Amino acid sequence: MTKSRGSLIVLSGFAGVGKGTVLKSLFETKEGYAYSVSATTRDPRPGEVDGVHYFFVTKERFEEMIAKEELLEHACYVGNYYGTPKAYVDKKLEEGFDVILEIEVQGALAIKEKVPEAVLIYMLPPSAEALKDRLTGRGTETEEVIMKRLKRACEEAKGAEQYDYIIVNDDADECALELNTLIRAQRLRAKSNLPFIRKIRNDLKHITEEGE
């Protein structure tokens, strides 16, 4: 089978659900994945590298990217723009990588409109209590902030049914394996293998015509 184009995977989930830990496990144990690198107008933080952590651009350049429809989605947060460049994603997909974009519900649905074949996956905790325990276990936020995050999770949960798949993070390593299986299965879809299907069909036609 010829090497197929990669899949665009959009992963969402509540704060504290463990998306980062699961993706770290996935990237450390499996090959063929690429992170989607976002563009931003904020200044680089110590240790951040342009083109690796973000594409750092000016506000003028970012607004030009918006005008030229060079972004799959974009948003403004605390006075800075953030967005997903189409060119980078397309390059990695053509190279055969499965590109993972971690983003919130609104941005995910915006990408689905522009890229219907994108696969939307929503990560949930095994229970509401487990999510609260994880947020509390961080030890970095006050009870007030934790309650705000839980209330926001209530709102975000309303968009989960619009996703293609739901995945539950009970154990990070097991969740990473399940995520890998789910993503790899996308490569077996008929729509992902149209060139191969056409080749088989044409070759069969050629063989049968020769035999007549």
C-alpha positions as semicolon CSV with decimal commas, in nm:
position;residue;x (nm);y (nm);z (nm)
1;M;0,000;0,000;0,000
2;T;0,132;0,344;-0,086
3;K;0,208;0,581;0,198
4;S;-0,113;0,764;0,277
5;R;-0,162;1,124;0,376
6;G;-0,171;1,170;0,751
7;S;-0,480;1,255;0,953
8;L;-0,548;1,587;1,125
9;I;-0,639;1,505;1,484
10;V;-0,802;1,772;1,700
11;L;-0,787;1,690;2,071
12;S;-0,989;1,875;2,333
13;G;-1,065;1,824;2,698
14;F;-1,116;1,994;3,033
15;A;-0,830;2,163;3,211
16;G;-0,677;1,900;3,438
17;V;-0,798;1,601;3,237
18;G;-0,438;1,512;3,149
19;K;-0,409;1,587;2,777
20;G;-0,047;1,693;2,806
21;T;0,056;1,381;3,000
22;V;-0,120;1,150;2,754
23;L;0,035;1,321;2,451
24;K;0,379;1,307;2,613
25;S;0,338;0,931;2,654
26;L;0,213;0,896;2,297
27;F;0,503;1,088;2,142
28;E;0,761;0,906;2,354
29;T;0,637;0,558;2,264
30;K;0,498;0,588;1,910
31;E;0,628;0,725;1,580
32;G;0,458;0,905;1,295
33;Y;0,312;1,194;1,492
34;A;0,367;1,569;1,471
35;Y;0,245;1,851;1,691
36;S;0,067;2,136;1,522
37;V;0,281;2,446;1,582
38;S;0,072;2,758;1,637
39;A;0,150;3,113;1,533
40;T;0,134;3,386;1,796
41;T;0,201;3,756;1,836
42;R;0,323;3,727;2,194
43;D;0,693;3,754;2,276
44;P;0,896;3,431;2,311
45;R;0,951;3,312;2,667
46;P;1,296;3,197;2,785
47;G;1,388;2,873;2,612
48;E;1,118;2,893;2,346
49;V;1,236;2,842;1,987
50;D;1,069;2,990;1,680
51;G;0,924;2,715;1,462
52;V;0,939;2,461;1,745
53;H;0,722;2,595;2,025
54;Y;0,546;2,866;1,820
55;F;0,585;3,066;1,503
56;F;0,646;3,412;1,650
57;V;0,510;3,683;1,419
58;T;0,418;4,050;1,437
59;K;0,061;4,165;1,479
60;E;0,069;4,303;1,124
61;R;0,185;3,970;0,982
62;F;-0,078;3,780;1,181
63;E;-0,357;4,005;1,057
64;E;-0,225;3,954;0,704
65;M;-0,249;3,576;0,761
66;I;-0,611;3,622;0,871
67;A;-0,693;3,832;0,564
68;K;-0,531;3,580;0,329
69;E;-0,707;3,288;0,502
70;E;-0,375;3,125;0,589
71;L;-0,505;3,002;0,926
72;L;-0,729;2,707;1,007
73;E;-0,850;2,891;1,315
74;H;-0,743;3,184;1,528
75;A;-0,833;3,364;1,849
76;C;-0,724;3,661;2,057
77;Y;-0,630;3,591;2,418
78;V;-0,505;3,850;2,669
79;G;-0,419;4,093;2,391
80;N;-0,229;3,847;2,171
81;Y;-0,328;3,649;1,865
82;Y;-0,296;3,271;1,844
83;G;-0,371;3,060;1,537
84;T;-0,302;2,743;1,340
85;P;-0,115;2,795;1,010
86;K;-0,259;2,584;0,728
87;A;0,071;2,556;0,537
88;Y;0,257;2,388;0,823
89;V;-0,025;2,142;0,890
90;D;-0,060;2,055;0,520
91;K;0,316;1,999;0,487
92;K;0,323;1,752;0,776
93;L;0,010;1,573;0,654
94;E;0,158;1,533;0,306
95;E;0,473;1,389;0,463
96;G;0,252;1,120;0,614
97;F;0,248;1,243;0,972
98;D;-0,066;1,236;1,184
99;V;-0,083;1,594;1,309
100;I;-0,225;1,653;1,656
101;L;-0,374;1,989;1,744
102;E;-0,472;2,048;2,107
103;I;-0,740;2,315;2,117
104;E;-1,068;2,415;2,282
105;V;-1,417;2,336;2,150
106;Q;-1,485;2,655;1,955
107;G;-1,158;2,632;1,764
108;A;-1,207;2,259;1,704
109;L;-1,548;2,311;1,546
110;A;-1,409;2,594;1,333
111;I;-1,142;2,358;1,200
112;K;-1,404;2,089;1,129
113;E;-1,587;2,337;0,905
114;K;-1,272;2,408;0,703
115;V;-1,134;2,054;0,711
116;P;-1,430;1,811;0,720
117;E;-1,198;1,508;0,724
118;A;-1,037;1,623;1,050
119;V;-1,093;1,379;1,338
120;L;-1,223;1,541;1,657
121;I;-1,148;1,358;1,982
122;Y;-1,269;1,473;2,325
123;M;-1,084;1,351;2,633
124;L;-1,288;1,303;2,950
125;P;-1,193;1,206;3,306
126;P;-1,331;0,879;3,447
127;S;-1,555;1,087;3,676
128;A;-1,623;1,443;3,789
129;E;-1,465;1,363;4,126
130;A;-1,151;1,240;3,953
131;L;-1,124;1,570;3,766
132;K;-1,161;1,766;4,090
133;D;-0,897;1,549;4,257
134;R;-0,653;1,606;3,971
135;L;-0,702;1,982;3,982
136;T;-0,658;1,981;4,358
137;G;-0,357;1,751;4,336
138;R;-0,165;2,003;4,129
139;G;-0,128;2,214;4,439
140;T;-0,087;2,525;4,226
141;E;-0,435;2,678;4,239
142;T;-0,671;2,807;4,505
143;E;-1,004;2,641;4,579
144;E;-1,174;2,939;4,413
145;V;-0,978;2,890;4,088
146;I;-1,045;2,516;4,096
147;M;-1,420;2,577;4,126
148;K;-1,403;2,820;3,832
149;R;-1,231;2,552;3,624
150;L;-1,496;2,298;3,718
151;K;-1,775;2,540;3,627
152;R;-1,606;2,603;3,293
153;A;-1,584;2,227;3,243
154;C;-1,963;2,211;3,287
155;E;-2,001;2,454;2,997
156;E;-1,739;2,285;2,780
157;A;-1,904;1,945;2,830
158;K;-2,201;2,070;2,627
159;G;-1,986;2,058;2,312
160;A;-1,850;1,706;2,361
161;E;-2,129;1,536;2,166
162;Q;-2,025;1,724;1,852
163;Y;-1,695;1,534;1,844
164;D;-1,627;1,216;1,648
165;Y;-1,488;1,017;1,941
166;I;-1,474;1,025;2,319
167;I;-1,171;0,888;2,504
168;V;-1,147;0,845;2,883
169;N;-0,820;0,914;3,061
170;D;-0,815;0,682;3,360
171;D;-0,447;0,590;3,317
172;A;-0,223;0,810;3,099
173;D;-0,021;0,531;2,937
174;E;-0,327;0,318;2,864
175;C;-0,509;0,621;2,730
176;A;-0,213;0,696;2,500
177;L;-0,229;0,340;2,362
178;E;-0,602;0,372;2,304
179;L;-0,552;0,709;2,137
180;N;-0,283;0,560;1,912
181;T;-0,513;0,274;1,809
182;L;-0,795;0,516;1,734
183;I;-0,577;0,744;1,523
184;R;-0,411;0,460;1,334
185;A;-0,755;0,322;1,248
186;Q;-0,823;0,640;1,051
187;R;-0,561;0,527;0,798
188;L;-0,775;0,222;0,719
189;R;-1,080;0,424;0,623
190;A;-1,178;0,391;0,257
191;K;-1,165;0,768;0,211
192;S;-0,806;0,770;0,335
193;N;-0,700;0,517;0,072
194;L;-0,870;0,632;-0,248
195;P;-0,544;0,635;-0,454
196;F;-0,471;0,275;-0,353
197;I;-0,828;0,167;-0,428
198;R;-0,811;0,329;-0,772
199;K;-0,475;0,163;-0,843
200;I;-0,609;-0,183;-0,756
201;R;-0,918;-0,122;-0,968
202;N;-0,716;0,000;-1,266
203;D;-0,467;-0,286;-1,238
204;L;-0,747;-0,540;-1,227
205;K;-0,907;-0,383;-1,533
206;H;-0,575;-0,395;-1,716
207;I;-0,518;-0,763;-1,628
208;T;-0,868;-0,869;-1,731
209;E;-0,847;-0,678;-2,060
210;E;-0,518;-0,847;-2,141
211;G;-0,672;-1,186;-2,076
212;E;-0,958;-1,138;-2,319
